[in-house]
Amino acid sequence: MQKKTIKTITIPISGMKCSACSARVEKGLNNLSGVNSASVNLVMEKAKVDYDPEKIKPKEIIDEILKIGFKVPEENITLLISGMSCAACAARVEKKLNSMAGISNASVNLATNKADISFIPDIVSVNQIKETIETLGYGVKTPEDIIRGKQDNSKQIEMKLQITRFVFAVVFTLPMFYMMISNFFTKNGFMIDPWIQLAIATPVQFFSGWPFYRGAYHALKSGSANMDVLVVLGTSVAYFYSVISLFAGWGVLYFESSAMLITIISFGKLLETIAKGRTSEAIKKLMELKPKTARVLRGDTEKDIPVEDVKVGDIVIVRPGERVPVDGVILEGRSSIDESMLTGE
């Protein structure tokens, strides 16, 4: 008989005012299928739940609390992720984050390399989120690093390394490219010794092609496939077949094919990185246009307050030359508005 795996989770709850409230939450949780036991502490404003993860997920427990009419306090965090090369990478990170207990919502943007995460700090910590992303094979920066601008330095280092790998691949691939073209147009064209072909193709395969191998490993490790897997599969077959052919004396070599594929795809990746960098910079500049404060009318007094403190129903005063801090309806007055932040013009 298979032994049951019971897990315990502690969930913060806000809005409970009396023992009847906590009793209602406790009863609702204990009625859930898959919950072994649940106890709610009114003073601590927390619920301790023992549950069977094969029958019920933490998100379903949280949804039940919300359904009863109480809130589960959440925090929002933005993390900068490095190493994502395609939409499949972003989707894999997003899927993994959304499957974690304590994360209510996670969205990953490939263009900006950022993950916006809503989570319950009592259930999951920032370090745990960070470690989960790193186990998938990607780098991650904390909010403090983003604020200090450390990500700019890491992006420059990553760009320089990418350029180095590409230039390295071009230098080593050009002789084999010339050999291939020469033999295509003439019968007795330029030919490189097979052992020299092995010597110049190997660094291209494993130095310039290393990011593809790393990406393929982490993709397969997490049970999915991406473009890196296809690149590694195609180039490795050509390379290792040529190695076997060289030692066996078959005389059929494809070293130039594997090297050229890696060089061409590396060039494409480099262009993609440059384009993403420009897009991120443009978005960053647009975000800098956002006002930090808003002037609101409270009673008969005008007050400058942080934009985050503006409430629904507040009357915001925008003077000529100022930026519109929040969405709203124009109550009175006429003016022209610069919409470049919305249109990107």
N, C-alpha and C positions, 0 to 999 in steps of 0.2 A: 504493500500500500504506500502510495506516494505521500510524503510528509508535506503538510501545508506550510507555506512561507508567509509569515505574518510580519507586516511592517508597521511601524509607529510613526505618526506624523503629528506635529503640533502646529495648529493654525490660529493666528491672531484674529480676533473678531471685535469689531467696533459697533456701537449702537445699542448694546444690551444695558438696560437701566435697572432691572430688578431680577429676582430669582426666577420669576415666571418666564422671563426672556431666555435665560440660560437653560431652563428646563425644557422650553420649546425647541431650542436648538439641539439639545442633547437627545430629545425624543426623536426628532427628525433624522439625526445622524444614525442613531441606533436602528432605525427602520430601514436604512439602506441595505440592499443586498451586497454582501461582501465586507460589511463592517462588523467586526467581532465585538468591539466595545467602543464607546465614546463617552468621555466625561468633559463637562464644560465648567471652567472656573470663572465665576463672575468677576471676582476681584482682579485676577490677572488678565481677564478678557482673552482667554485662550481656550481652545478645544484640543484635547488629546485623543487621537483616534487610532485604534488598532484595526488594520484592514488587510484583506487579501488582495495583493496587486494583480492576481490573475482574474479577479472578478470585478474589481472597481479601481478606477484611476483617481489620483488626488484631485484632478480637475473636477471630477463628478462630485466629490465631497464638497469642494468649494462652491460649485454651482448650487448645491442643495442649501448651503448657508445663505447664499444670495437669494435663493428662491423663498426662503423663510422670511426674509426681509431685513437681514443684517449685512454689514459690509466686511470685507476682508481687506485690510490696508495693504496697498501695493506701493512699490517704488519703481521709477523709470530710470533706465540707464542707457547710455549710448557708448558702444565699444567700437574701436577701429580694428578691423580685421585685415591682415595682410596675407598674401599667398593665394587668393582666389583667382582662378584664371578663366572661368566660364560660368554660365548660368547654372550648370549642374552643381558646381562648388557651392554657390550661394544657396541653392535649394537644399543641399545636403546639410549645411550648417543650420539653416532655418528649421528643417525637419527635426534635427537632433535637439535644438534648443526648445522647440515646442513640445518635445516628448519628455522634457525634464519636469520632475515634480517641483512645484513652486513657481513655475513660469507660466503666466496666463496668456502672454502673447509675445511673439518674437518675429520681427521682420528684418530681412537682410537685403541691403541694397548693394548690388555689384558695382554700379557706377561710382558710388562714393566710398565703397569698402566699409560701410558702417552697419552695425546691427542695433536696432532700437528694441529694447527689451523691457517688458513689464513683468515684475517678479515680486514674490512675497519674501522679504528678507528673513523672516523667522523659519522659512522652509529651506531656502537655498541662498547661498551667499554669492557675492561677486566673484570671489576666488574659485568657487566651484564651477560657476559659469565659464570663467576664464580657462580653467583646467579642461573642461569638456571641449571647448573650441580647439585647444592645443592638442588634445588627443586625436582630433580629426586631421591634424597636420598643418594647421594654420597658426600664424602669429596673431596676438591680440594685445591691444593697449588699453589700459584703464582710463577712466575719465580724467584723472589727474595728469596722465601723460598727454592726453589730447589737449587739455587746457594749457599745459606748459609748452606745447608745440613740438614735443619730441618726435611726433609722427613724421614731421617734415624731414628730419634728418634720416630717419629709417627709410623713407621713400627715396631719398637721394642715393642712399647706399644700395638699395634694391635696384634702382635704375642703373647705377654704375656697374653692378655685377651682371645685370642683364646685357648691357652693352658689351662688356668684356667677353661674356660667353658667346655672343653673336659674332664679334670681330674674330675671336679665336676660331670659331667654326668656319667663317668665310676664308680665312688665311689657309686653313688646312684642307678645305674643300675645293678651292680653286684649281689646284693641280689635277685633281680627279675629274673636275668638270671639263677642263681643257682636254684631258685624255678622252673623255666620252664624246665630246664634240668632234675631236680630231678623227676618231675611229668611225664616227657616223658619216662623215663626208669623204673620207679617203680609206682605201683598203689597208694600207700600211701606215697608219697614223701613229701619233705619239703614244707610247705605252710605258706605264710605270710598273716596276717590279712588284709582283704580288705581295712580297713581304713588306715592302715600303708602303703599299696600300694599307696593309694591316696596321702598320705603325702610325700612319696619319689618320686613319679612320677611327681608331680606338679612342683617342682623346676627344674627338668630336662626339662619339657615341656616349661616352661616360662623363665628360666634363660639361660640354655644351648641352648634352641631353639629360643631365642629372635632374633638373627641375621636372621633366616629364616622368622620370622614374619615381621620383619622390611623390608627385601628385597621383600617379597610378597606384602606388603602394597604399596610400591613405584612402583612395577611393575604393579599392578592392577590400581593404581592411574593414571599411564601414558597410560593405555589402552592396556597393553600387559601381557604376562605370561612368567615365567621362571621356573627354577628348584625349587626355593624357594616356589613358589605357590604350586607345586606338593607335596613338603615335608610337608608344612603346612596343606594342604588339607588332606593328608593321616594320619598324626599323630594326627591332631585335631579331625578327625572323630573317631579314636580309643580311644583317651583320653576322649572326651566328651560323647561318647556312654557309656564308662565305668563308668563315673560319674553318668549319668542318671540311669544306671543299678544298681549301688550301692545304690542310694537313693530309687529306685523303688523296690529293692529286687529281681531282675531278676537272679542274681547269675552268670552272664556272664561278665567277666572283661578282658580288653585288655591293662591294664596299662603297662605291660612289653613290649608289642609290640611297643607302641608309644615311650617309653623311649629308647628301643634298636635301633629303627630306627634313632632317633635323635643322639644317641651316635655314631653309625656306620658312619652316613653321616658327623658328625662333625669331625670324625677321617679322613675321606677322604678329607674334606675341609682343615684340618690342613696339611696333606701331600701335597695338591695342593699349599698351601701358601708357604710351605718350598721350593718346587720345583720352584715356580715362583720367590721366593727371590734369589735362587741360579742363575737362568737364568738372572735376572735383574743385579745381581752383575757381572756375566760374561760379559754381554753386556756393562756394565759401564766400566769394565777394558779394554775391546777392544776399546771403544771410547777414553779412555785415551791415547791409542797408536797413535791417530791422531796428526800429527804435527800441531803446532800453526802458524808456519811461513814457507815461501817458498823463496828460493833464485832464483831470476829471472834475466835474462840478458836483460837489457834495454840499447840499443846502444852498447857501449863497456864496460859498467859498470855493475857489479853484485850488486844486491840490495836485502836485506832481507825485505820482506813485509808480512803482515798478509795473511793467506791462502785465506780469503774472498776477498782479493783485486786482486787475480790472474785472468787475463782475457783470453778469448779464443785467441789463437795465441801466447801467451807468451812462451818464452823458459825458462824452469825451469832446473836448474842445481842441480843434486843430487850427492853428493860426497860419497865415500865409507863409510859405517857405518851409513849413514843417512836414514831416512824414506822417502818414496815417498809421497809428500804432496797432489798431485792431480792426477786425471786420465789424461792420455796423451799417445802419441806415442813416442817411443824411436827414437831419431834422430841419435845419434851416441854414441859409447861406448859399453862395455860389462860388465855384473855384475851378481851376484846372488841376488835374492830378497826374503825376508821373507814375505810370504803371509798369516801369521797366523791371521791377522786382517780380511782377507776375508774368510778364511776357518774355523777359530775358533779353529785350532789345537794348 
